[in-house]
Amino acid sequence: MVVKVFVVDDSAVVRQALAHMLAGNPEVELIGSAPNPLLAMEAIRKNPPDVLLLDIEMPGMDGLTFLRQIMAGTPIPTVICSTLSTEGSRVALDALSAGAVAVLAKPKLGLKQHLDDSRHEMIQTLKTAARSKPRAKGAMPSIAPRAAPTGTTAQNARTPVLSGIHAFAMNKPVVIGSSTGGTQALELVLTSLPADAPGIAITQHMPEKFTAMYAQRLDGICAMNVREAKDGDRLERGVALIAPGGRHMQLQKMNGQYYVKVIDGPPVNRHKPSVDVLFKSAAECAGRDVLGIIMTGMGDDGARGMKTMHDGGARTIAQNEETCVVFGMPKEAIKLQAVDDILPLESMARAILQFDSRA
């Protein structure tokens, strides 16, 4: 299959450099380009591409507004290619939340050399995006938000309430691994959990500049406390820790409590952070007392780690194909017979709470 790509970028230099990079590759065909979304709309209506390669900052209509329009109608797999300054990274996170499949960095200087050096990554990302199944934003599974108990104030709304069976379930952590499409999937799961949900350690494939802002974004909309993990952080009830981009995260147990260890090291399965690193450490320190969930993403990172967890007696769940943007990582875990259950995305929060209440 030849992937048909349409580029939307206001810079003629960028459009020329991308055309040069894609030229001659038998797997990818550049079918057109436009300097702004207004001109792109008519072109892609007449000849729909398999993938949009989209800039963010453009005159007339910015890329984020354009993306939201695309995703509200007939979604097209979209890869953001933008300058990732601090502000740019924040907007790129907005794009991922709006339905973009992936984000690639575009430097302000040395563009041609950068594109030459990242040619393989670009081609692979475009091919992966073409196989993805982005959903119209309104078509994402939704779960009614949990109402705060009567008498709850803004100040205490996120204070865990440890009562009933929750008081006896303190040491049952949850570990989650995800990649392409995972930013949206994690948002849906975490916003569906109460403030006293079990501690969750998360590895989401994400660049270094993104994880702190992504955690901050989730923290603002979730009942749980969500933050980028730091070495030695305790994984306690009501807390979700996200592995920092460019570092691996492991789960450890000391004196009956779970902590995370944030470490450097080479990429594992081409990723850093790696889901396998988290899952294998969870299998080692938590045994049967951990729930592992593998969600949407390309490749096989996490599959072997989930197999180790499963063989050690842990409960393991994979996201089903129908709700995955890319059914790669869950598929590989299923092939290894590492999965107890295959569930749709909208059932994950319920599964976490059911595991938490299990005697």
Buried (B, 14 or more C-beta within 10 A) or exposed (E): EEBBBBBBBBBEEBBEBBEEBBEEBEEBBBBBBBBBBBBBBEBBEEEEBBBBBBBBBBEEBBBBBBBBEBBBEEBBBBBBBBBBEEEBBBBBBBBBBBBBBBBBBBEEEEBEEBBEEBEEEBBBBBBBBBBBBBBEBEEBBEBEEEEBEEEBEEEEEBEBBEEEEBEEBBBBBBBBBBBBBBBBBBBBBBBBBBBBBBBBBBBBBBBEBBBBBBBBBBBEEBBBBBBBBEEEBEBBBBBBBBBBBBBBBBBBBEEEEBBBBBEEEEEBBEBBBBBBBBBBBBBBBBEEBBBBBBBBBBBBBBBBBBBBBBEBEBBBBBBBBEBBBBBBBBBBBBEBEBBBEBBEBBBBBEBBBEBBBEE
